[in-house]
Amino acid sequence: MARGQKREGETFFKKFTSKMYYRLLRSMSDIDIPVDTGDFRLIDRKVCNQLMVLPEKNRYVRGLISWIGYEQTIRNIVNGISIFSMNVGISFNFLLVAILMLSAVLNIGNLGLQGYGNQYYAAGVKSMTMSLKNFFFVSFDPSGFVSIDKPPLGFWIQAVSAKIFGVNSWGLLLPQAVAGVISVGILYMIVKRAFGKNAGLISALCMAVTPIFVAASKNNTIDNLLVLALLLACLLLSKAAENGKTKTLIFSLVLVGIGFNIKMLQAYMILPAMYLAYLVSKNLTMKRKIINLACGTLVLAVVSLSWAFVVDMVPPSNRPFVGSSTNNTVMELIFGHNGIERFTTSLGGGKPGLAPSGKNGKMERPDGNMNQNNSSTDNKIQNDPGKDNYQNQPQGNNMPQGMGNPPDGMDMKNMKNGNHGGVNSNFGGSEEASILRLFSSNGLFDQISYLIPLALIGFIASILCEKSKKTMDNKKRVSLTLWFMWFLPVFIFFSYTTGTFHPYYLTMLAAPISALTGIGLVSMWRLYKENKDWMKWLLPAALGADGALEILLLSYNFDMTVAKILIVIIAVITLLSAAVLCIFNVKNDVSVIIKKN
């Protein structure tokens, strides 16, 4: 039964007389009638059946239930909310806060020791802080000779941060670190909407500790700013699929367009998932959904190409050369260096970050003047002692070699020898394309692949859970479609592409793998608890597969570092957990057979 802790809106006289009345009634009765309680209560079916047998017409519920004689428990209420419910909510909120704090520590901790990250981008951001023209055109050098080979939004954010905190580790890297923490919270919100708090918390934790996600959060390569924009788009898309509002769908695609202005076509890798998730929702007719998607796609195109259109309309003599393009246009950069070259290196345009050669092999300015190899210190970023260095630093108007490098700590050598320092910057053409590429002995396997078995088996378990119901919940249908269709094409792309990509691009897989893992673990636990025939074996199978994958990871390059010791511990725990669950399954099956006989 419910007991109010506060009775707001009632006068002192009302509360005093009510309190005295029930105490007087209790003193006059042989039945122990609870005081200061309401008629609202949860009762067992046995109590309900006994209550219905009684002949009274005008029933005094509190007295009759006490007269029946069953045990009663009082639950305190504060402003209509159960104290018990509040405690549960607080515990869940505490866990979410703890996960976000963990993410903040991993992403922001020791940020000042990370150096400038990718110095090609760092040099560009420094140049952008020197003038509005450099800022708008994302100029690599202070003189506005050539631009960075990426769209502007991510570097605009970094330039604003650098203006506030200075051109240093904090100023350049903090936006990505904060974006990583926010992304963890957004992922929790999206998963929780359809599958509850437990699934949301597990998903958030998995994403917070994913190695490549943390590495990208501590670098200036802007990929996690893109991930944040895409997660916000998914949040709005899930709402649009539930309420059927066209404007919500359009806003979600506007966010994808914003993502395009962070990392160009990489943002569009999520579009198949968003479109299909919206089409499988049930709130609108198929015709209406197609019309809404057509309108949203038009807006997406306008937002995506807005900056590119403006830049290409400016006369070449009045702006920097578009870096990495072959004809000095952003449109060619989109479909060349940042498009076709990402699929294969046999096609595509110029080298990363470079303008075409002019006379005698020197770069020529758009106005026809030859580049003079000056060494102005205004264009150079000094490295502090102990900070990570890259192959060359930008000096004067010279283009640095090895630009577009991956996050700090990823060595670019000897990838085929199994060294896990990283992969070649042209990794797509350096390793055999196959479905097992992300599980091979290279610098990718230990960054994100170890959760894939849990994610895939968990996805199957989630489908089976929903199939067992008469009708599949619309929120869950949309959510499962969204996460799986985000994962599948991105996984296939990184498995088979022979074009240019860096290890930190794999942060695009962190959100769908983490979401499917959280959803899947909750679903597999439910099937296990309900003893659902062969489906109860999915949880031990998933844990066993994950433990085996951890052991495979260790076999590639084993040494007794702290990280490897932790991997061993986790692998042993998962394998033991799988064994224990199998034993309980066998025990239950034997018990059922004995009872039948």
VMD Tcl script that draws the C-alpha trace (Angstrom):
set ca {
  {0.00 0.00 0.00}
  {1.07 3.62 -0.48}
  {1.99 6.08 2.26}
  {2.46 9.75 1.34}
  {5.60 11.43 2.62}
  {4.39 14.90 1.66}
  {0.77 16.07 1.28}
  {1.23 19.28 -0.66}
  {-1.83 21.51 -1.05}
  {-3.53 20.32 2.17}
  {-3.99 22.64 5.13}
  {-2.67 21.92 8.58}
  {-6.26 21.50 9.87}
  {-7.06 18.90 7.19}
  {-3.92 16.87 7.91}
  {-4.40 17.09 11.69}
  {-8.06 15.99 11.67}
  {-7.31 13.14 9.21}
  {-4.49 11.90 11.39}
  {-6.63 11.95 14.55}
  {-9.61 10.26 12.82}
  {-7.69 7.18 11.66}
  {-5.96 6.78 15.00}
  {-9.32 6.96 16.79}
  {-10.81 4.41 14.37}
  {-7.88 2.08 14.93}
  {-8.23 2.30 18.70}
  {-11.94 1.38 18.50}
  {-11.44 -1.61 16.19}
  {-10.15 -5.10 16.86}
  {-8.47 -5.02 13.42}
  {-5.04 -3.45 12.94}
  {-5.86 -0.76 10.38}
  {-2.74 0.96 8.95}
  {-2.66 4.72 9.49}
  {-1.45 7.50 7.19}
  {-1.96 5.34 4.10}
  {-4.05 5.70 0.98}
  {-6.46 3.34 -0.77}
  {-4.02 2.94 -3.66}
  {-2.29 -0.44 -3.38}
  {-1.08 -3.47 -5.33}
  {-2.78 -6.67 -4.23}
  {-2.23 -10.33 -5.02}
  {-4.83 -12.26 -7.01}
  {-5.68 -14.32 -3.88}
  {-6.50 -11.14 -1.96}
  {-8.57 -9.83 -4.86}
  {-10.60 -13.05 -5.02}
  {-11.31 -12.93 -1.27}
  {-12.30 -9.27 -1.48}
  {-14.78 -9.95 -4.31}
  {-16.53 -12.62 -2.24}
  {-17.44 -10.15 0.53}
  {-21.12 -8.91 0.39}
  {-20.48 -5.24 1.28}
  {-21.68 -2.70 -1.27}
  {-20.02 0.45 0.09}
  {-16.61 -0.92 0.87}
  {-14.06 0.52 3.23}
  {-11.09 -0.96 1.38}
  {-8.42 -0.35 4.00}
  {-10.47 -2.00 6.70}
  {-11.68 -4.95 4.59}
  {-8.20 -5.86 3.35}
  {-6.88 -5.73 6.89}
  {-9.82 -7.91 8.01}
  {-8.99 -10.56 5.35}
  {-5.68 -11.01 7.15}
  {-2.96 -11.21 4.50}
  {0.44 -9.63 5.14}
  {0.74 -5.99 4.04}
  {3.78 -3.90 3.11}
  {3.83 -0.11 3.13}
  {5.66 1.70 0.31}
  {6.44 5.39 0.89}
  {5.48 7.91 -1.81}
  {6.99 11.35 -2.48}
  {4.86 13.58 -4.74}
  {3.35 10.58 -6.48}
  {6.70 8.79 -7.01}
  {7.57 5.66 -5.10}
  {10.65 5.93 -2.90}
  {11.59 2.50 -4.25}
  {11.29 3.73 -7.83}
  {13.33 6.80 -6.97}
  {16.10 4.66 -5.52}
  {16.18 2.49 -8.61}
  {16.26 5.57 -10.82}
  {19.00 7.11 -8.75}
  {21.08 3.93 -8.98}
  {20.71 3.85 -12.74}
  {21.53 7.56 -12.98}
  {24.54 6.97 -10.77}
  {25.74 4.20 -13.08}
  {25.30 6.44 -16.12}
  {27.20 9.26 -14.40}
  {29.95 6.78 -13.47}
  {30.22 5.63 -17.11}
  {30.36 9.23 -18.36}
  {33.02 10.03 -15.77}
  {35.01 7.00 -16.92}
  {34.71 8.19 -20.52}
  {35.84 11.68 -19.48}
  {38.87 10.28 -17.66}
  {39.85 8.11 -20.64}
  {39.30 10.88 -23.20}
  {40.54 13.95 -21.34}
  {43.10 12.45 -18.95}
  {46.68 13.36 -19.86}
  {45.39 15.31 -22.85}
  {48.24 17.77 -22.45}
  {50.75 14.98 -23.13}
  {49.32 14.11 -26.55}
  {51.23 16.74 -28.52}
  {49.51 18.41 -31.45}
  {48.02 15.21 -32.83}
  {48.10 15.22 -36.63}
  {50.41 18.15 -37.38}
  {49.05 18.70 -40.88}
  {45.66 19.53 -39.37}
  {47.24 21.35 -36.42}
  {49.13 23.66 -38.78}
  {45.90 24.36 -40.64}
  {44.02 25.21 -37.45}
  {46.79 27.62 -36.41}
  {46.54 29.33 -39.80}
  {42.74 29.51 -39.44}
  {43.08 31.48 -36.20}
  {45.05 34.22 -38.01}
  {42.33 35.62 -40.29}
  {38.66 35.18 -41.14}
  {39.56 34.34 -44.73}
  {41.81 31.50 -43.61}
  {39.09 30.43 -41.16}
  {36.34 30.21 -43.77}
  {38.41 28.53 -46.48}
  {40.19 26.17 -44.01}
  {43.56 27.40 -45.18}
  {46.54 25.21 -44.37}
  {49.07 28.05 -44.41}
  {48.88 31.64 -43.08}
  {49.35 33.12 -46.58}
  {46.22 31.34 -47.85}
  {48.00 29.32 -50.53}
  {46.32 25.91 -50.15}
  {43.49 24.53 -48.03}
  {43.21 21.44 -45.86}
  {41.84 18.39 -47.69}
  {38.71 18.19 -45.53}
  {35.49 20.21 -45.13}
  {35.43 23.03 -42.59}
  {33.11 22.35 -39.68}
  {35.34 20.14 -37.54}
  {38.28 22.49 -37.94}
  {36.11 25.54 -37.32}
  {35.30 24.04 -33.93}
  {38.99 23.37 -33.30}
  {39.92 26.91 -34.36}
  {37.41 28.41 -31.92}
  {38.81 26.17 -29.18}
  {42.36 27.17 -30.12}
  {41.39 30.83 -29.88}
  {40.14 30.22 -26.34}
  {42.79 27.82 -25.01}
  {45.65 28.53 -27.40}
  {47.25 26.44 -30.15}
  {48.31 23.59 -27.88}
  {47.21 20.09 -26.93}
  {44.18 21.29 -24.99}
  {43.05 23.78 -27.58}
  {43.29 21.31 -30.46}
  {42.19 18.04 -28.84}
  {39.55 19.07 -26.29}
  {36.65 19.34 -28.81}
  {37.11 15.69 -29.86}
  {37.48 14.52 -26.24}
  {34.25 16.27 -25.20}
  {32.47 14.97 -28.30}
  {33.46 11.44 -27.28}
  {31.93 11.82 -23.80}
  {28.72 13.32 -25.19}
  {28.50 10.52 -27.77}
  {28.51 7.94 -24.96}
  {25.55 9.70 -23.33}
  {23.64 10.01 -26.62}
  {24.14 6.31 -27.34}
  {22.66 5.49 -23.92}
  {19.61 7.65 -24.69}
  {18.97 6.01 -28.07}
  {19.32 2.40 -26.88}
  {17.32 3.05 -23.71}
  {14.34 4.36 -25.72}
  {13.69 0.93 -27.22}
  {15.41 -1.63 -25.00}
  {15.52 -0.11 -21.53}
  {18.14 1.18 -19.12}
  {20.17 -2.01 -18.74}
  {20.82 -2.26 -22.47}
  {21.58 1.46 -22.60}
  {24.11 1.26 -19.77}
  {25.91 -1.74 -21.24}
  {26.06 -0.06 -24.66}
  {27.42 3.16 -23.17}
  {30.07 1.28 -21.19}
  {31.21 -0.70 -24.25}
  {31.58 2.45 -26.30}
  {33.37 4.34 -23.53}
  {36.13 1.72 -23.28}
  {36.51 0.83 -26.99}
  {40.23 1.44 -27.71}
  {39.91 3.08 -31.13}
  {37.08 5.32 -29.91}
  {39.24 6.54 -27.02}
  {42.24 7.02 -29.34}
  {40.19 9.07 -31.80}
  {38.83 11.15 -28.90}
  {42.39 12.09 -27.92}
  {43.37 13.24 -31.41}
  {42.53 16.12 -33.74}
  {41.37 14.00 -36.68}
  {37.68 15.07 -36.17}
  {36.21 11.57 -36.64}
  {34.49 11.58 -33.26}
  {32.91 14.95 -34.02}
  {31.36 13.14 -36.99}
  {30.25 10.25 -34.76}
  {28.53 12.74 -32.42}
  {26.66 14.37 -35.31}
  {25.53 10.96 -36.61}
  {24.36 9.79 -33.19}
  {22.29 12.95 -32.79}
  {20.84 12.24 -36.24}
  {19.95 8.70 -35.13}
  {18.25 10.04 -32.00}
  {16.00 12.30 -34.08}
  {15.45 9.55 -36.67}
  {14.21 7.17 -33.98}
  {11.77 9.84 -32.77}
  {10.61 10.51 -36.33}
  {9.97 6.80 -36.88}
  {7.83 6.74 -33.72}
  {5.79 9.95 -34.08}
  {5.70 10.17 -37.88}
  {6.58 13.90 -37.90}
  {8.22 15.01 -41.13}
  {10.12 17.90 -39.55}
  {11.84 15.56 -37.10}
  {13.01 13.40 -40.00}
  {14.27 16.45 -41.87}
  {16.19 17.68 -38.83}
  {17.84 14.27 -38.54}
  {19.01 14.47 -42.16}
  {20.19 18.05 -41.59}
  {22.50 16.62 -38.91}
  {23.84 14.13 -41.46}
  {24.48 17.09 -43.76}
  {26.37 18.75 -40.91}
  {28.34 15.51 -40.60}
  {29.12 15.75 -44.32}
  {30.71 19.14 -43.62}
  {32.90 17.44 -41.02}
  {34.15 14.40 -42.99}
  {32.37 14.51 -46.39}
  {31.14 11.18 -47.81}
  {32.06 9.26 -44.67}
  {28.92 10.75 -43.10}
  {26.77 9.10 -45.78}
  {27.79 5.61 -44.64}
  {24.92 5.78 -42.17}
  {22.23 6.70 -44.71}
  {21.24 3.11 -45.65}
  {20.58 2.42 -41.97}
  {18.55 5.59 -41.45}
  {16.47 5.18 -44.61}
  {15.71 1.51 -44.00}
  {14.91 2.06 -40.30}
  {12.44 4.77 -41.25}
  {10.84 2.62 -43.96}
  {10.23 -0.34 -41.62}
  {8.47 1.83 -39.03}
  {4.70 1.40 -38.76}
  {3.28 4.85 -38.07}
  {2.88 6.00 -41.69}
  {1.95 4.49 -45.03}
  {4.80 3.49 -47.32}
  {3.85 6.21 -49.81}
  {4.01 8.90 -47.12}
  {7.35 7.62 -45.84}
  {8.88 7.71 -49.34}
  {7.65 11.29 -49.86}
  {9.09 12.35 -46.50}
  {12.44 10.74 -47.30}
  {12.51 12.46 -50.71}
  {11.95 15.86 -49.07}
  {14.55 15.09 -46.41}
  {17.08 13.98 -49.02}
  {16.68 17.26 -50.89}
  {17.38 19.20 -47.69}
  {20.32 16.87 -46.97}
  {21.87 17.66 -50.35}
  {21.45 21.42 -49.86}
  {23.04 21.38 -46.39}
  {25.84 19.03 -47.47}
  {26.94 21.02 -50.51}
  {26.35 24.53 -49.17}
  {29.97 25.28 -48.22}
  {31.37 23.49 -51.29}
  {29.10 25.52 -53.57}
  {30.16 28.83 -52.01}
  {33.89 27.99 -52.22}
  {33.68 26.85 -55.84}
  {31.83 30.04 -56.77}
  {34.70 32.21 -55.46}
  {37.29 33.00 -58.17}
  {40.40 30.82 -57.70}
  {42.64 33.89 -57.46}
  {40.73 35.06 -54.38}
  {40.95 31.88 -52.32}
  {43.39 29.08 -51.44}
  {43.91 26.16 -53.78}
  {41.66 23.26 -52.74}
  {44.15 20.79 -51.25}
  {44.21 17.22 -52.68}
  {41.98 18.19 -55.62}
  {43.13 17.94 -59.23}
  {41.17 20.90 -60.61}
  {40.98 23.30 -57.64}
  {37.32 22.57 -56.78}
  {35.72 21.17 -53.67}
  {33.38 19.05 -55.77}
  {36.35 17.16 -57.23}
  {37.78 16.77 -53.72}
  {34.48 15.23 -52.58}
  {34.35 12.62 -55.33}
  {38.11 12.22 -55.86}
  {40.44 12.18 -52.87}
  {37.62 11.87 -50.33}
  {35.48 9.66 -52.58}
  {36.85 7.21 -55.14}
  {40.28 7.05 -53.50}
  {38.66 5.66 -50.37}
  {37.50 2.63 -52.35}
  {40.58 2.05 -54.50}
  {43.97 3.72 -54.97}
  {44.05 2.79 -58.65}
  {41.65 5.66 -59.38}
  {41.26 9.12 -57.92}
  {43.14 12.39 -57.82}
  {46.15 14.00 -56.28}
  {48.24 13.14 -53.25}
  {46.93 13.97 -49.81}
  {47.10 17.64 -49.05}
  {49.03 18.65 -52.15}
  {48.28 21.08 -54.91}
  {49.34 20.11 -58.44}
  {52.95 20.77 -59.39}
  {53.81 24.00 -61.18}
  {56.88 24.81 -63.21}
  {60.06 22.95 -62.39}
  {58.24 20.80 -59.89}
  {57.38 23.75 -57.61}
  {53.87 24.43 -56.46}
  {52.27 27.35 -58.23}
  {49.95 29.80 -56.54}
  {46.51 30.33 -58.09}
  {47.65 33.79 -59.19}
  {50.54 32.27 -61.16}
  {53.35 33.25 -58.78}
  {55.84 30.55 -57.89}
  {56.00 29.41 -54.28}
  {59.10 30.74 -52.58}
  {60.54 28.30 -50.10}
  {60.56 30.64 -47.13}
  {60.89 29.38 -43.60}
  {58.80 31.88 -41.70}
  {58.42 30.80 -38.12}
  {54.84 32.07 -38.17}
  {53.88 28.98 -40.15}
  {55.61 26.47 -37.90}
  {54.30 24.60 -34.88}
  {57.00 23.90 -32.35}
  {57.00 20.56 -30.60}
  {57.37 20.49 -26.84}
  {59.78 17.95 -25.36}
  {58.23 14.55 -24.89}
  {55.38 15.14 -27.33}
  {54.80 12.83 -30.26}
  {56.40 13.94 -33.51}
  {55.41 13.14 -37.07}
  {57.58 12.73 -40.10}
  {57.92 16.44 -40.92}
  {56.55 19.66 -39.56}
  {54.98 22.30 -41.81}
  {57.40 25.15 -42.45}
  {56.70 28.18 -44.54}
  {54.50 27.31 -47.51}
  {55.98 23.84 -47.93}
  {53.59 20.91 -47.67}
  {54.56 18.45 -44.91}
  {55.27 14.87 -45.85}
  {53.15 12.13 -44.27}
  {50.23 14.44 -43.70}
  {46.94 12.99 -42.61}
  {48.61 10.71 -40.09}
  {46.58 8.64 -37.65}
  {46.29 9.30 -33.89}
  {49.35 9.46 -31.70}
  {50.84 6.17 -30.67}
  {50.01 4.37 -33.92}
  {53.27 3.40 -35.59}
  {53.01 3.06 -39.32}
  {55.63 0.34 -39.81}
  {55.75 -3.42 -40.15}
  {52.03 -3.97 -40.20}
  {52.33 -7.33 -41.91}
  {54.72 -8.57 -39.25}
  {51.91 -8.50 -36.74}
  {53.06 -5.42 -34.86}
  {50.06 -3.78 -33.29}
  {51.34 -0.25 -33.39}
  {49.05 0.54 -36.27}
  {48.72 0.11 -40.02}
  {50.11 1.70 -43.12}
  {48.46 5.00 -43.98}
  {47.37 3.36 -47.25}
  {46.19 0.33 -45.34}
  {43.43 -0.55 -47.82}
  {46.01 -1.54 -50.43}
  {48.43 -3.13 -47.96}
  {46.44 -6.05 -46.60}
  {44.46 -8.69 -48.46}
  {40.81 -7.75 -48.72}
  {38.60 -10.37 -47.08}
  {35.82 -10.78 -44.57}
  {38.50 -11.73 -42.01}
  {40.61 -8.59 -42.47}
  {39.46 -7.07 -39.15}
  {40.31 -10.35 -37.39}
  {43.78 -10.77 -38.89}
  {47.14 -10.07 -37.30}
  {47.31 -6.33 -37.91}
  {46.76 -3.06 -36.11}
  {42.96 -3.20 -36.46}
  {42.01 -6.37 -34.62}
  {42.73 -5.17 -31.10}
  {40.98 -1.82 -31.63}
  {37.35 -2.89 -31.95}
  {36.84 -6.38 -33.43}
  {36.76 -8.29 -30.15}
  {33.13 -7.25 -29.46}
  {31.80 -8.31 -32.86}
  {30.79 -11.89 -31.79}
  {28.73 -10.51 -28.89}
  {27.16 -7.93 -31.20}
  {26.19 -10.41 -33.96}
  {24.94 -13.21 -31.72}
  {23.18 -10.59 -29.60}
  {21.44 -9.24 -32.70}
  {20.16 -12.73 -33.51}
  {18.97 -13.16 -29.92}
  {17.14 -9.82 -30.06}
  {15.34 -10.84 -33.24}
  {14.33 -14.15 -31.65}
  {13.01 -12.37 -28.56}
  {10.82 -10.15 -30.69}
  {9.71 -12.98 -32.98}
  {8.31 -14.81 -29.96}
  {5.77 -11.99 -29.53}
  {2.59 -11.63 -31.57}
  {3.61 -8.23 -32.89}
  {7.09 -6.72 -32.96}
  {7.41 -3.48 -31.02}
  {7.87 -0.56 -33.43}
  {10.65 1.06 -31.38}
  {12.61 -2.17 -31.25}
  {12.08 -2.88 -34.94}
  {13.46 0.56 -35.85}
  {16.34 0.32 -33.36}
  {17.54 -3.12 -34.48}
  {17.34 -2.14 -38.14}
  {19.22 1.08 -37.49}
  {22.14 -0.45 -35.58}
  {22.59 -3.54 -37.74}
  {22.40 -1.61 -41.01}
  {24.90 0.92 -39.65}
  {27.26 -1.93 -38.74}
  {26.96 -4.14 -41.83}
  {27.93 -1.83 -44.72}
  {30.70 -0.13 -42.70}
  {32.13 -3.51 -41.69}
  {32.02 -4.72 -45.31}
  {33.65 -1.49 -46.53}
  {36.61 -1.76 -44.15}
  {36.95 -5.48 -44.89}
  {37.16 -5.13 -48.67}
  {38.28 -1.62 -49.59}
  {41.64 -1.29 -51.32}
  {41.61 2.49 -51.03}
  {43.15 4.82 -48.50}
  {42.03 4.70 -44.89}
  {43.57 5.00 -41.46}
  {42.95 2.90 -38.31}
  {41.05 5.67 -36.55}
  {38.32 5.48 -39.22}
  {37.16 2.36 -37.35}
  {35.66 4.61 -34.69}
  {32.65 4.64 -37.05}
  {31.97 1.06 -35.92}
  {32.09 1.82 -32.18}
  {28.47 2.99 -31.85}
  {26.67 0.14 -33.72}
  {28.85 -2.60 -32.22}
  {28.38 -1.21 -28.70}
  {24.62 -0.80 -29.18}
  {24.17 -4.34 -30.54}
  {26.30 -5.70 -27.70}
  {24.20 -3.99 -25.02}
  {20.89 -4.96 -26.65}
  {22.13 -8.48 -27.32}
  {23.36 -9.21 -23.79}
  {20.02 -8.17 -22.31}
  {18.12 -10.27 -24.88}
  {20.37 -13.32 -24.44}
  {20.01 -13.13 -20.65}
  {16.23 -13.05 -21.05}
  {16.26 -16.13 -23.29}
  {18.55 -17.90 -20.85}
  {16.35 -17.10 -17.85}
  {13.20 -18.18 -19.66}
  {14.85 -21.49 -20.61}
  {13.84 -21.06 -24.27}
  {14.77 -24.40 -25.85}
  {17.97 -24.10 -27.94}
  {17.91 -20.30 -27.61}
  {19.09 -20.53 -24.01}
  {22.48 -21.61 -25.39}
  {23.04 -18.31 -27.20}
  {24.44 -16.52 -24.14}
  {27.09 -19.14 -23.28}
  {27.91 -19.47 -27.00}
  {28.42 -15.69 -27.32}
  {30.59 -15.50 -24.20}
  {32.61 -18.49 -25.35}
  {33.15 -16.99 -28.81}
  {34.21 -13.67 -27.30}
  {36.65 -15.36 -24.93}
  {38.13 -17.40 -27.79}
  {38.57 -14.22 -29.83}
  {40.43 -12.60 -26.94}
  {42.79 -15.58 -26.82}
  {43.31 -15.29 -30.60}
  {44.17 -11.63 -30.17}
  {46.82 -12.52 -27.59}
  {48.30 -15.23 -29.79}
  {49.24 -12.68 -32.46}
  {51.70 -10.74 -30.36}
  {51.87 -11.80 -26.73}
  {53.80 -9.97 -24.06}
  {53.08 -9.56 -20.36}
  {52.04 -5.93 -20.30}
  {49.26 -4.71 -18.01}
  {46.88 -4.45 -20.96}
  {47.58 -8.01 -22.05}
  {47.13 -9.28 -18.48}
  {43.72 -7.60 -18.36}
  {42.79 -9.22 -21.67}
  {43.77 -12.62 -20.27}
  {41.63 -12.03 -17.19}
  {38.63 -10.96 -19.28}
  {39.06 -13.93 -21.62}
  {39.20 -16.37 -18.70}
  {36.13 -14.79 -17.07}
  {34.09 -14.99 -20.28}
  {35.08 -18.61 -20.91}
  {34.31 -19.61 -17.30}
  {31.00 -17.78 -17.45}
  {30.11 -19.64 -20.63}
  {31.04 -22.95 -18.99}
  {28.95 -22.22 -15.88}
  {25.92 -21.26 -17.97}
  {26.29 -24.44 -20.01}
  {26.39 -26.52 -16.81}
  {23.19 -24.90 -15.55}
  {21.51 -25.49 -18.91}
  {22.45 -29.19 -18.85}
  {21.30 -29.48 -15.23}
  {17.91 -27.95 -16.09}
  {17.50 -30.25 -19.10}
  {18.29 -33.31 -16.96}
  {15.77 -32.18 -14.33}
  {13.07 -31.82 -16.98}
  {13.78 -35.32 -18.35}
  {13.65 -36.85 -14.85}
  {10.31 -35.16 -14.12}
  {8.83 -36.43 -17.38}
  {9.91 -39.98 -16.59}
}
mol new
graphics top color blue
foreach p $ca { graphics top sphere $p radius 0.5 }
foreach p [lrange $ca 0 end-1] q [lrange $ca 1 end] { graphics top cylinder $p $q radius 0.2 }
display resetview
